[in-house]
Amino acid sequence: MSLRTGYTTGACATACTKAALTALLTQQAVGEIEITLPLGQKVLFKVSCSFNKQYATCTTIKDGGDDPDATHGATIGSTVSLNAGDDVVFLRGEGVGVVTLPGLAIGVGEPAINPVPRKMMRDAVNFIRHQYQLDRGVDVQVFVVNGEEIARKTLNARIGIIGGISILGTTGIVKPFSASAYIASITQGIDVSIANGCDTVVINSGGRSENILRKRFAELPEFAFVQYGNWIGETLGKIKTTQLQKVTMGIMLGKACKLAQGELDTHSGKSSWDKQFIYELAMSCGYPAAQCAPILELNLARRLTELFPFRAEEPFYRELRARCYAVCHAIIPAVVLEILLIDANDNII
């Protein structure tokens, strides 16, 4: 059974904006509206509508399809009114974040509505303006009900988007379990770090490892820490395009075992740790076969600490780090790279 696709917050905001401007100009309620997505698909959205002679507001419920996104089921809305100019002006509504740090595609102080959704809304407004021969500008205030609460489930605050979610989307379509949103947060996080003067970043797999590393690097600002999740390859690829001087990678043992064998996507659905590879790695360090053989029976890589004491001088971990380093260094040879291993008890090598 195939998974359902859904629609981005940007597509939802565009539908609401087009419907609201139509309602304002016709003074008639709009129940559904068709928009054109960036790749040319035409889709129909159901909307709820209210209006008077000064402004109109339309909302829709975001359907993310079968993607477990934080914004699935959220109420996205847009309030439009006319202005004295001739341009489309984007205003921040409740639940939409504001950009507070440089480095993003949107300037500081602007509502966190990304460039593609802005273009989609501007095109929709201009279509309606042409249809009704409107020679005035339009204010567009996008809002998200409970958006500030939803934003707490995202990494927005890390990259300086405060007070709500971002209005996102490059195609208008949400693909189930797509990595695109997470990878976008990685690249944005690195951009924000650089734009705010960082020449060093600490990349890590998630909240737990980051909390450990932030204690170790307490002198670094929050935006110097970037979570790569499972997408090590994409993270290193982004770093390769920058002028960063130093990268520290914190990595849990399970992911380190995958990375050491050259796996750059550590998602359990994409790769698994190769026990035979780790067994041979351990044997190459000079351990007796009797100590290495149990590796082949382990169900979890983190249990390697039961066979090899987790300490910096232990040959197994020195070699594991060296293998991880070699894989990463091949991608970012110009960057000073440090690899830190983290065990299940939050110890660091």
Secondary structure, DSSP 8 states (H G I E B T S, - for coil): -----EE-HHHHHHHHHHHHHHHHHHTS--SEEEEE-TTS-EEEEE-EEEE-SSEEEEEEE---TT---TTTT-EEEEEEEEESSSSEEEEE-TTB-EE-STTSSS-TTSBSB-HHHHHHHHHHHHHHHHHTT--SEEEEEEEETTHHHHHTTSSGGGGTEESSB-B--SSSEE-TT-SHHHHHHHHHHHHHHHHTT-SEEEEESSHHHHHHHHHHTTTS-GGGEEE-TTBHHHHHHHHHTS---EEEEEEEHHHHHHHHTT-SB--TTT----HHHHHHHHHHTT--HHHHGGGGG-S-GGGGGGTS---TT-HHHHHHHHHHHHHHHTT-TTSEEEEEEE-TTS-B-
